[in-house]
Each structure stands twice: as structure tokens, then as C-alpha cells.
């Protein structure tokens, strides 16, 4: 698989996870049933989804700050994120 294709595939896989996190910024801890749905939607395993959320929650940076940091570093074909709720800005 070419690098660009692999990058695009990873972006597509994590898109549902990032969207869930944006929608649940006040409580960024999905339940087991939510993780199962996210695993299905992202074509990842349950363990991969759990690990992704553990890595994202690894420090005490708020989600809105994390989005701003990510967007300041995004380059190339990477998709910028947005904070969808006014209260998290």
C-alpha cells in the first residue's frame, strides 16, 4: 500500500472516533457499547478503539485545545478538525 493511500485509510478509520470525541467533549469516555459501535463504524477492533481513546485521553489537555494544536500542525492532505459545540471553544 502506498504511503498516501495508507494515510488516507487511517484518516478514514479515525474519522468516526474524532467525530465522537468532538460530540462528547464534556465526557470523552465512551461506554463499552459505544466502543463496539465505533469499532464497527471505523473498521477497527474493539481493542484498537480502546487504545485510541486511551492515547487521546493520556494527558490533561482539553479537547478544544487539542483541536487547536492539531489544526496548527496539520499539513498536506490531513483533514483539519473542528469543535462542533460552542461551549468547548
C-alpha positions in Angstrom: 0.0 0.0 0.0 1.4 3.4 -0.9 2.1 5.9 1.8 -0.7 8.3 0.6 -3.2 5.5 0.5 -2.3 4.3 3.9 -2.6 7.8 5.3 -6.0 8.3 3.7 -7.1 4.9 5.1 -6.0 5.8 8.6 -7.8 9.2 8.3 -11.0 7.4 7.2 -10.7 4.9 10.1 -10.2 7.5 12.8 -12.9 10.0 11.5 -15.8 8.3 13.4 -13.6 8.3 16.6 -12.7 12.0 16.2 -16.3 12.9 15.5 -17.5 11.1 18.6 -14.9 12.9 20.7 -16.0 16.3 19.3 -19.6 15.4 20.1 -18.8 14.2 23.6 -16.1 16.6 24.6 -17.7 17.1 28.1 -17.4 13.4 28.8 -14.8 11.9 26.4 -15.1 8.3 27.8 -17.2 6.1 25.5 -19.0 3.2 27.1 -18.4 -0.4 26.0 -21.5 -0.4 23.7 -20.4 2.9 22.2 -16.9 1.5 21.6 -18.4 -1.5 19.9 -20.3 0.7 17.6 -17.3 2.9 16.9 -15.2 -0.2 16.2 -17.7 -1.3 13.6 -18.0 2.1 12.0 -14.3 2.6 11.9 -13.4 -0.9 10.8 -11.1 -1.2 13.8 -11.1 -3.8 16.5 -12.6 -3.1 19.9 -9.0 -3.1 21.4 -7.8 -0.6 18.8 -10.6 1.8 19.6 -10.0 1.4 23.3 -6.3 2.1 22.8 -7.0 5.1 20.5 -9.2 6.7 23.2 -6.6 5.9 25.9 -3.9 7.6 23.9 -6.1 10.7 23.2 -7.0 10.9 26.9 -3.4 10.4 28.0 -2.8 13.9 29.1 -4.9 16.7 30.7 -5.2 18.9 27.6 -8.8 19.9 26.9 -10.3 18.7 23.6 -10.7 22.2 22.2 -7.1 23.0 23.0 -6.1 19.6 21.4 -8.0 20.6 18.2 -6.3 24.0 18.0 -2.9 22.3 18.4 -3.7 19.7 15.8 -5.0 22.3 13.3 -1.9 24.5 13.8 0.3 21.5 12.8 -1.9 19.9 10.0 -0.3 19.8 6.6 -0.8 18.2 3.2 -3.9 16.1 2.8 -4.6 15.9 6.6 -8.2 16.9 7.5 -8.5 19.8 10.0 -10.8 19.2 12.9 -13.4 21.5 14.3 -15.0 21.9 17.7 -18.7 21.5 17.0 -20.1 22.8 20.2 -19.8 26.4 21.3 -19.2 25.5 25.0 -15.9 23.8 24.2 -14.3 26.7 22.3 
